[in-house]
């Protein structure tokens, strides 16, 4: 899951070196924190949050295959 989020984020931003993805396990939920350069924040979120929503949908679909609950958080 971590690699999926990282690959998608790196393809969206201008500065792929600044992409950081961290996985935190909490009971039955996996939280994936995504950090990007401040200038790339808009590219990851998208207009009205459409790209962020699409990213979360893809991750959720991949997580269903493994019977897991995954939450993607975009942090500054």
One Martini backbone bead per residue (centre of mass of N, CA, C, O) as a GRO file, in nm:
protein
   76
    1UNK     BB    1   0.058   0.063  -0.021
    2UNK     BB    2   0.296   0.257   0.007
    3UNK     BB    3   0.397   0.233  -0.291
    4UNK     BB    4   0.143   0.337  -0.427
    5UNK     BB    5   0.136   0.623  -0.309
    6UNK     BB    6   0.421   0.704  -0.393
    7UNK     BB    7   0.391   0.669  -0.702
    8UNK     BB    8   0.159   0.865  -0.743
    9UNK     BB    9   0.285   1.119  -0.614
   10UNK     BB   10   0.545   1.133  -0.794
   11UNK     BB   11   0.373   1.175  -1.065
   12UNK     BB   12   0.242   1.465  -0.972
   13UNK     BB   13   0.503   1.606  -0.902
   14UNK     BB   14   0.794   1.814  -0.927
   15UNK     BB   15   0.916   1.691  -0.634
   16UNK     BB   16   0.991   1.364  -0.571
   17UNK     BB   17   1.204   1.389  -0.332
   18UNK     BB   18   0.978   1.514  -0.116
   19UNK     BB   19   0.846   1.247  -0.085
   20UNK     BB   20   0.649   1.123   0.196
   21UNK     BB   21   0.592   0.794   0.343
   22UNK     BB   22   0.377   0.682   0.615
   23UNK     BB   23   0.320   0.407   0.841
   24UNK     BB   24   0.032   0.347   1.058
   25UNK     BB   25  -0.059   0.133   1.317
   26UNK     BB   26  -0.418   0.089   1.423
   27UNK     BB   27  -0.515  -0.185   1.495
   28UNK     BB   28  -0.729  -0.215   1.203
   29UNK     BB   29  -0.563   0.040   1.105
   30UNK     BB   30  -0.420   0.218   0.829
   31UNK     BB   31  -0.195   0.490   0.820
   32UNK     BB   32  -0.130   0.726   0.557
   33UNK     BB   33   0.134   0.950   0.521
   34UNK     BB   34   0.151   1.250   0.321
   35UNK     BB   35   0.440   1.422   0.192
   36UNK     BB   36   0.506   1.744   0.049
   37UNK     BB   37   0.579   2.001  -0.107
   38UNK     BB   38   0.434   2.304  -0.081
   39UNK     BB   39   0.411   2.346  -0.403
   40UNK     BB   40   0.255   2.043  -0.434
   41UNK     BB   41  -0.016   2.035  -0.280
   42UNK     BB   42  -0.221   2.105  -0.511
   43UNK     BB   43  -0.157   1.849  -0.688
   44UNK     BB   44  -0.261   1.638  -0.473
   45UNK     BB   45  -0.548   1.759  -0.425
   46UNK     BB   46  -0.683   1.953  -0.607
   47UNK     BB   47  -0.973   2.033  -0.730
   48UNK     BB   48  -1.181   1.996  -0.473
   49UNK     BB   49  -1.020   1.716  -0.403
   50UNK     BB   50  -1.006   1.503  -0.642
   51UNK     BB   51  -0.728   1.363  -0.618
   52UNK     BB   52  -0.749   1.274  -0.324
   53UNK     BB   53  -1.002   1.103  -0.366
   54UNK     BB   54  -0.882   0.910  -0.578
   55UNK     BB   55  -0.654   0.803  -0.402
   56UNK     BB   56  -0.839   0.685  -0.181
   57UNK     BB   57  -0.995   0.492  -0.367
   58UNK     BB   58  -0.759   0.316  -0.460
   59UNK     BB   59  -0.667   0.228  -0.176
   60UNK     BB   60  -0.935   0.104  -0.087
   61UNK     BB   61  -0.947  -0.112  -0.308
   62UNK     BB   62  -0.677  -0.250  -0.231
   63UNK     BB   63  -0.760  -0.312   0.069
   64UNK     BB   64  -1.001  -0.504   0.016
   65UNK     BB   65  -0.829  -0.741  -0.082
   66UNK     BB   66  -0.689  -0.753   0.226
   67UNK     BB   67  -0.895  -0.678   0.451
   68UNK     BB   68  -0.860  -0.358   0.498
   69UNK     BB   69  -0.801  -0.045   0.670
   70UNK     BB   70  -0.747   0.264   0.492
   71UNK     BB   71  -0.579   0.580   0.552
   72UNK     BB   72  -0.542   0.898   0.392
   73UNK     BB   73  -0.297   1.150   0.470
   74UNK     BB   74  -0.248   1.497   0.415
   75UNK     BB   75   0.047   1.658   0.509
   76UNK     BB   76   0.253   1.950   0.610
   0.00000   0.00000   0.00000
